């Protein structure tokens, strides 16, 4: 039973229907405007994303993309984030597939699915469910975990581009994604599917149950949904192309600029010659430069192959390893075409891809219950309860290394029971008591468990001539993150192994419980791993409470129609806590980290780090209003013309008051042609992590721009540096303490942050001559100022003095002593950056009736003209346009053009769809010159196409069988660095099959 609404004037409805009916139901992925209508006089108003005024989507000035339930089903996705990733409007959006995603902030965030409209950051994309906010997915953040939205219950997805803060509040900077869930569901549905790759791995299992029932003569409805999803892990080295680590290294043949010789040379598989997973063993020989001294304590650098730091004078050692195929002791084989002593192509060095994953394993359970009841014809009450549990496991590199750079070499003594016999014999022949081992200790991992609870109660109805909507909502997320790390003291205790009188391996210390640790060839026992390892427990909790009341209706009539309005108030409170393991919180009396575990320990104790607990909350009280004003109608060239106005004032408990607004114009030129435009000011308030992160002090090396060896290091800044450093009281001969050691850095939250501001513009035109064809073209332009960012210590020092005048935004972050030396650098978040993006969206939909069949075609493309990042908005020289570039500072490719093309054929009980994801060609490196790569590489990344196929057969009225094939052509990603391991644009997994059944009763 639907709530009673007040009808619009006939003339407005008539024009809206004429422009909208041609777009209705044509394609799987359709564009707004779209609406179904039986006749011009009985069109029901609905809430459309981008406005709280009830209207048809044909009357929306804001471009809206609509994805309906049929499109979702034919896509074959079981996780809604996988579908979002296919849309050209989203860039590096969903981060659940791998811990290496740009969304990821460490292994603890693996498994979370985020949306990122226009590539300007997931924190600037607002995700709604039924027009309401949803509790965030990770502590300290505001971004919603899409994995907590049940795919089977989604009726449609509406996506708008441009600022919508005036309508929905903070965070709607680049746009809004609104998931509209099914209502009034009746029946029982069960769906089960399973899939795997063509190589019999990457297995998936999905199972869902949905039950809905009307009651009390249709006044009420109860719907329950339960779903289970399981994804197997796929290691990075499971595919040959992703197991490699291509990289551009310095070309040893290069003699300098303008010599016609390439500066860089492509290494097909970069490996690091300073260590090895199997073990890089250093054995001094007869040329050992310091006889009688152990190589473990040698102060000079040691690398495979004994590179001669002084020409003709080697240090005097040989290097060996353990063969990874059969485990025999042999000489270490160095790589070729080396860039210095560490980075080489091939050889026995450390292979970083082996520590990563293509697919992070995950297991998810969602339970959703909704109910609604029509108390009378003017009031409907509704409620929703949600529970979600997600568990994921992510792998990563070890928290520290033994390689003479990030950690000391391991001492292997002659009586160590784990050394190969050949090595023991060699040590005896050379009279060595011990040799050195460079290796990788315990790998890092994180087992992440998150539980999401959310409860909503509300109502909607009519009060005389006005409609109203209210709701109360509370959401909570509890997370436990167990990360594997190394207990430093116990680890070194276990490394020093010998044998007892019975020849058994024991710890030399004899400490109770100590289990000897074999660091060679990854053969440590389970007991040793348990003794030296530790699972660090981080506990997180997020809470969100929302109360909202809004009204909408019509105020009075104008010659062209009635003025419609919406207004309301909203209160929201956000709370977040993150408590790291006590072992990571240890500090000494000077505030330096104790380095009790590998992740907080440094080779230089002054650089030890520590973590602190984050506690924070804020509340927002808001008032908002909208007007829709019909201006003209039924004139030559003007079927109708209307304007939209929206404004919101928010009182934030930390950042204070702020206002936003939106202006829109919707002009129907003729029944089949219309234009639209919006301009808005939007804001993003700083999140809890940015505001309240605790103080953390650690040491790091920096370059002091005022030190005498840095004043002229960058020609463009030299004169400014000399003048500004003098104003700081530093002479041209000043020698900074940063030249000789680490500098203290303080990282913390910044309660003085203010909201980011964005100005957004969208302009579009649509043409829909009939119900079988439509095209829409929309231009969008987004500019964000006072963007919240964080700088490295060197950048803080440089930005202070690089401009024509001292920049106090950065100078105030540096504390110097009376002698000019640096005492501390504050690297907290500040409002300093500027981001922008502009481009054009194209939507084409075509439908053809073929006797008893139907053929639908949908094309959705985005041309990205600009994606500019300016880390320091006061210095235009820091601006970088990333559009069309494959390698960027944020590790995200930004192709100029992306497209999603879907063709669907339906006949009787059979339907099939063919989906193509297209990624345009790119410049690999926009900063490259003619000599950067030479003739071997043209600095281009070829375009990429990936095809998915789905078959669907209705066996009878209640049973449907389906088969999906993703990446039909088994298309592999480019073999270039940073692209060969796939990601969100390129598929590195290969062809995959999914089969299933759906039974509806």
Residue, then its C-alpha position, 0 to 999 in steps of 0.5 A: x500500500x503506497x502513501x498518499x501524495x499530492x499530485x503535481x500540476x498536470x502540465x509539469x507531469x505531462x512534460x516530465x513524462x514525455x521526456x522520461x518515458x523514452x528512457x524507461x527500461x531500455x538497458x541494464x545500466x540506464x541513465x536518468x531521467x527514467x520513469x514508468x508511466x501509464x498515462x500523463x495524469x497518474x504519475x506518482x512522485x518518488x524520492x530521487x537521489x540528489x533531492x528530498x523533494x518528491x518528483x520524477x527523475x526526469x525533473x532532476x537537474x543533477x545527472x543521475x545514473x540508475x542501475x536496476x535489479x535486473x542489471x545487477x543480476x545479469x552482471x553476476x556479481x555477488x558483492x556489490x563492490x565488484x559491480x561498482x568497480x566496473x563503472x567508469x565514474x569510479x576510480x580505484x574505488x573498491x579495495x577489498x580484493x587485495x591489501x595492496x589496493x590504493x584504498x588500503x592503509x595497511x593489512x588491517x583494512x584488507x577486506x573493506x570495500x570502498x567507493x571512490x567517485x572521480x578518483x578524489x578519495x573515498x572519504x569524499x564520496x557519500x554512500x547512502x542506503x534508502x537515502x540514509x547514512x550508514x555506519x562507517x567501515x573502519x575506525x576513524x573514517x567516514x567511508x562505508x564498507x560496501x560489503x555490508x550491503x546485501x546485493x540480493x536486496x538491492x532494487x536499484x542503485x542511483x549515482x549522482x556526480x557533483x557536490x550534494x552537501x546541501x542536500x545530504x550534509x558533509x562528505x558528499x563532495x564528489x557525489x552520492x551513491x544511494x542503494x535503494x533496497x527492495x520493499x513489499x517483497x513477497x515469496x521465498x527465494x534461495x540462490x546458490x552459486x560456486x565458481x573458480x578460475x580456469x586454473x582451478x583456484x580462486x574458488x568462490x561460494x555464495x548462498x542466500x535466502x530471502x523471505x518476504x510476507x505481507x500481512x493484515x490484508x497487505x497493510x504490513x510486510x516483513x522481509x528477512x534476508x540471510x547471505x553467506x559468501x566465501x572467497x579463497x586466497x590467491x597468492x601473487x605468485x600463483x600467476x606467472x605474470x604477477x609473480x614478476x616484479x618489472x621495474x625501470x633501473x638506471x641504464x649503466x650505458x648512460x653517459x649523461x644528458x643529451x647523449x642519445x642513450x636511454x636513462x633507464x632500462x627495463x628489468x623484467x624481474x627486479x630482485x633485491x640482492x641484499x637478502x633472500x628468502x632462502x638465505x643470503x650467507x656471507x662467508x669471509x675469504x682469504x681477502x677479508x679486509x678485517x681479519x679476526x673480525x666477524x662479518x656480522x659486526x663489520x661496519x661496512x655495507x655488505x651485498x651479494x657478490x662483494x661489490x668493490x666500493x673502492x675500485x680494485x679493493x673488495x671487502x673479501x667475502x663470498x656469498x652463498x644460498x640454499x637452492x629453492x628447488x632441491x635445498x642444496x647449498x650453493x653459490x649465490x647467483x647475482x642478477x644482471x643489469x644491476x642498478x647499484x649493488x641491491x637492485x638487479x634483474x633476476x638472480x637469487x635476491x629477494x622476490x617481493x611479490x611472493x609476500x603479496x596476494x591477488x585475492x585476499x581470502x574473506x568470509x562474510x555473513x549478512x542478516x537483514x530484517x525489514x518491516x513496515x506497517x501502514x497504520x492508516x492511509x497517512x502513516x507508514x512505520x518502518x524498521x530495519x535491523x542489520x547484522x554483518x560479520x566479515x573476516x579477511x586474512x591479509x599477508x604482507x612483507x616481514x615487519x623487518x629484515x636482516x640485510x645490513x640496511x633494515x636490520x643486522x645480519x644473523x650470526x650463524x656459529x659453527x655449532x648451529x645445528x641448522x647450518x648445512x654441512x657444506x657450510x660448516x666444512x667451509x667455515x672450518x676450512x677458513x677458520x671462521x667461528x661465525x658467518x653472516x646471514x641476510x634473510x627474511x624473518x617472520x612474514x606479516x599478516x593480519x586476521x581481520x574480523x568485523x561485526x556490523x550492527x545497525x537498527x533503524x526505526x522511522x515513519x513516513x506519511x502525509x499531514x494535510x497537504x504535506x508529506x513527512x519522513x522521520x527516522x532514528x538510526x544507530x549503527x555500530x562496528x566492532x573490529x578485532x585485528x590480529x596482526x602477526x609480528x615478531x617479539x624482538x628479544x625472544x626472536x634473537x634469543x631463539x636465533x642463537x641455537x646450539x646442541x645439547x649433549x644429546x645432539x638436539x637443537x636448543x637455545x644457547x641461553x637455556x631460557x625456559x620455553x625458548x625454542x631454537x629458530x632455524x632462519x635458513x630456507x624458511x624452515x623454522x619449526x612451529x614451536x620456534x614460530x610460536x615462541x618468537x612470534x606474537x599476534x598483536x591485537x587491535x580493537x576498534x569500535x565505531x558508533x553512529x547515531x542519526x535522528x532526522x525529520x523532514x517535510x516536503x510538499x507544495x507551497x503555492x502556484x505560479x503560472x508554470x506550476x507549483x513551487x515544491x519544497x523540502x525542509x528538515x533538521x538532522x542530528x548526527x553523532x560519530x564516535x570512534x575508538x582504536x586501541x592498538x596492542x600494548x606491545x606497540x605502545x611502549x615508550x621510554x622517558x624521552x618519548x621514543x618507542x621501545x621497539x619491542x616488536x618488529x613493526x616498531x623497531x628500527x636499526x637505529x633505536x632513535x627511529x623506533x616508533x610506537x602507536x597510541x590509542x585513538x579516541x574521538x567523537x563529534x556531533x553535527x546539528x543541521x538544518x536544510x531546505x530545498x525549493x523547486x521553482x517552475x519558471x516557464x512552460x509551453x513556449x517556443x523552445x521551452x517545454x518547461x524550465x525550472x530552477x532548484x535551490x538547496x541550502x544547509x547549515x551545519x553546526x559541527x561540535x569541533x569545526x564550528x558552523x558551515x553552510x553549503x548550497x546548490x543551484x540547479x536548472x532543468x530546461x526541456x527544450x522539446x519533448x525529446x531534448x532537455x538540458x540540465x546544469x547544477x552549481x554547488x558548494x560542498x564540504x567535507x568535515x575532517x574525520x575522527x582520525x584526522x582530528x584526534x589521532x594521538x601523538x606519536x614520536x619517531x625519528x626519520x632522516x630529512x633534508x633541511x632546505x636551509x642547510x648549506x648543502x641544500x640551498x642550491x639543490x633545486x635551482x628553481x627554489x635557490x633564491x627564495x631559500x636563501x632569502x627566507x632562511x636568512x629571515x629565519x636567522x640562518x646563515x648561508x654557511x649553516x650546517x643542519x643537524x639533519x645532515x648527520x642523523x635522524x630528526x624527531x617527527x611528531x604525528x598527531x591529530x589536528x583539532x584545528x582542521x577546518x572542513x574542505x570546500x569544493x565547488x562543483x559544476x555539471x552541465x548536460x544534455x539528453x536526447x530521447x526521441x522514443x522509448x528505444x533510444x536515448x543519449x545523454x552527455x554531461x560535463x562535470x568539474x570539481x575543485x576542492x580547496x583546503x584539502x586535508x593532507x599530510x606532508x613528509x618532514x623534508x616537504x615541510x622544511x622545503x615548503x616553509x622556505x621555497x615560496x617568495x615569502x615564508x609560508x607560516x603554514x609550514x614554518x609553524x610545524x618546525x621547531x628549531x633551537x637557538x642554534x638553528x638546528x631542528x628539534x622537531x617536525x610536526x607532520x600532522x594533517x593540515x588544510x593545504x592541498x588542492x585537488x580537482x577533476x573534470x571530464x565528460x560522461x556519455x550514456x547511450x541506450x538502444x533497444x530493439x524488438x526482434x520478433x519474439x526477442x529483445x536486444x538491448x545495448x548500453x554504452x557508458x563512458x567517461x572521458x577524464x580531462x583533468x585529475x590534478x593534485x596540488x599538494x601545496x596549494x600556495x605553490x603552483x609548481x607542485x600541481x600535477x595533472x594525472x589524467x592519462x597517466x599510468x604511474x602516479x604518486x598515489x599508485x593509481x592509473x588515471x586513463x583518459x577514457x573508460x567505458x562499460x558496454x553491455x549487450x543483452x539478448x532475451x528470448x522466451x526463457x533464455x537470456x544472455x549478456x555480453x559485457x565489455x570493460x574498456x580502458x583507454x591507452x595512457x602515457x606511462x610516465x608524463x614526466x619522461x623525456x625523450x631520453x628517459x626510456x630511449x627507443x626500447x619503450x615508447x612510454x605508452x600503455x596500450x588500451x585494454x579490453x576485458x569481456x564477461x559473458x553470462x547465460x541465464x535459463x528459466x527452467x520453469x516458473x520458479x527455477x533459474x539456472x545461470x552460468x557466468x564466464x569472466x575474462x572470457x579471453x583470459x586477458x592479462x594485464x600489461x607487463x609494465x611496472x606497477x601494472x602487471x599485478x592487475x588491480x581495479x582496472x586490469x584483471x590479473x586472475x584470468x578466466x573464471x567460471x561461476x554456475x548457480x541456481x535460483x529458486x523463487x517460490 
